[in-house]
Structures are given as C-alpha cells and as structure tokens.
C-alpha cells in the first residue's frame, strides 16, 4: 500500500512539472529528433521537391585533366621598342601649327605640325641656282655636241683638220662632265628640299599658299600619340622629341624572374597574363627574350613577354602578372570558380549525394588556372559538384545552422 502511494505521488509530480512547462509528451520526444537534424545540417543541405532553389542549382561531374605547375611572376606592360617612334626635325625653326593632340591615333605620313625655318629659304635659293646652272650647262653641252658633229662632217670632206676635231671632242667631253656635275648638284638640292625638309622643290607659278614653304612634321608610323612636347610658337631643334608615337597593337610585358627560376623558362614558351584588379581578363603571349643581366638589388632577371593587343586593352605601365606553365604534366581535378565557397573559414564545395541532398565537402585548393580551381584534396573523380547555385546552398546551410541554435 505504501509503495503504491509513493508511486502515485511521483507520477503526480511528473505530470505537474510537465503541465507547468507548458509541454506534452510528444514535444519531449521530438527533442532528440531536433538535435539529430541540427547535426545533419552542419554536414549537408536537404531540399524538398517543392523547394524553388532546386531549379537554380546545376551540377557537374569532376574530371581529371593533365596540367603543369604554374610559375607566377609580376611585372609591367611596356611599349615595344620596334613599334615606337620619336618624332623630331632636322633643322631649327618655329612651330606655326599643330594638328595632332595627346592620345590621338595618327596614320603613317600624316602631318602632325608645320614649322617655319630659314633653312627652307636658303635651300630653295640654292636649288633655283642649281636649276639655272643646269639649264646653262645643258645648252653648253648641246652646243659642244653640234660643233663636234659639224667638225666630223668637215673632216670627212677634208675641210677640217684632225686637230680641230680632237679639240671639239675634248670640249664636248668637258661640257658633258660639267652637265653631269650640275645634274648631281641639282639632285642633291632637290633631295634636301623634298626628303629632308619635306617641301616640294618645283612649285607652280600660280601658287600662293604660305604652307608650301613650311616644314611638315610627319608621323613615321601609325599609332597613338603618347607624348606631345610642342605647341604653336615654340622653338624646335633637332635634339628635341616633338612627339612620341606608339603602335599598341603589340606590347611587351617586362616580368621579373628570380635567378633560381630561370632554368625553367625557354624562348617561345606560352604565357597567360592578367592585369592587377582585373583577373577575369586574360591575355595570351610568349616569351621572346630571357634577359641578359640580373638586377643587383632584387637578383631578378627582366624577361620580355610579347602580347597581342589588337583590342587596345593593355596600356603602358599597367601592373600585370604572368602565369607560366612549367614542369611535367600531372593529372589534377578541377572545378569552376563558382563551385568554391567559404564556410567557417574553410574552402568547401557541395557534392550531390542524392537528388535532394548536397554534402558539404572541405577541400584543399591550388592556384587558379584559366578560371578553374585545382582540387588537391577532398574530391574524387566522377563526383557531382554543384557548379551553379553553390552560394544559395551555402545560405541555406547557414540558415539551418542558425535555426538549430
């Protein structure tokens, strides 16, 4: 009897405690289930068939690929020496007009500026004198030729002596030599006017343009005006660079490579270049020169990489990084950039284990190669990895974890 009373008393206390806590027996049983769901949420994400997120997720089987190790070196973009022109003048003068501005694209032969020079007047006077002399020498040579021809005729008729004929021949030879020298002198003066000064030697009688006697400053090649050191009224000298023109369709990257890494490089080796702050833009190039002298401070060699720049996205002095494949081929698993997420300070991917389940997998990664991340540890070939919507799964994972707490 006493045992029954004690048992009823304990049962009553238990029921009273349950009533005071506002719970029932089924809620108490659900606690272990809630705890087990919390543990699962830290390892995987489960989506119901009706979950709209499932339509925004795509997976891809992990496949191995043969890749080489990558050497990354830094440097800067530079103008190609063989595609750069420093434009100046051959004589002193004063700039009268400037037609090209900084940043303009100019074509080969285009007039960039015009200059007044006293050298033009002196050269034109000398040319006109040489032209007049040539006319006189031509007339003298024609006269000597006619005189020699006449004496030869008279000699055949025995109306002239051999001595007279020989004298006429000597005069003809001298006149022809003088004519040839006059032609050379005139050609030299013409070349100075047209080739050195860039102005026409022979002018029409009715010309009235003042520009005819202004020295044109022409572009020696097609490209962009990178420097402009002249303005109207300024004095120009042969030692000055009035303009600097660069053809940017092909540029160089000058990369610094440490001495111990030079043995892994070779001429013609393919290179992928990215710009600082723009990792999504990649440019293909090749090693054209391995340098000749180490920098005494950094102990690095300046390696020249040639890059195609037909779209004009590379500018001189931009900072860049070159990824150079080195070493032997090795099999590596790769996933796209969008597949990788960070959870709790760790790199993770989501692996599909069932149609509605995605396991969180910690991975060890290497350096990104062409937008693909090498997976060194954590995945096996053939596993289905989420390549689209991984951020949504991460958000769902964090949401479940917070709710579980």
Secondary structure, DSSP 8 states (H G I E B T S, - for coil): -HHHHHHHHHHHHHHHHHHHHT--HHHHHHHHHHHHHHHHHTTEEE--TT-GGGGG-EEEE--EEEEEEEEEEEEEEE--GGGEEEE--SS-EEEEEE---TT-EE-TT-EEEEEE-HHHHHHHHHHHHHHHHHHHHHHHHHHHHHHHHHHHHHHHTTSS-HHHHHHHHHHHHHHHHHHHHHHHHHHHHHHIIIIIS-S-SS--TT---GGGGSEEEE-SSSEEEEEE---TT-EE-TT---EEEE-TTEEEEEEEEEGGGGGG--TT-EEEEEETTEEEEEEEEEEEE--S-B-TTT-EEEEEEEEE-TT----TT-EEEEEEEEEEEEEEEEEEGGG-EEETTEEEEEEEEETTEEEEEE-EE---BTTEEEEEES--TT-EEEEESHHHHHHHHHHHHHHH-
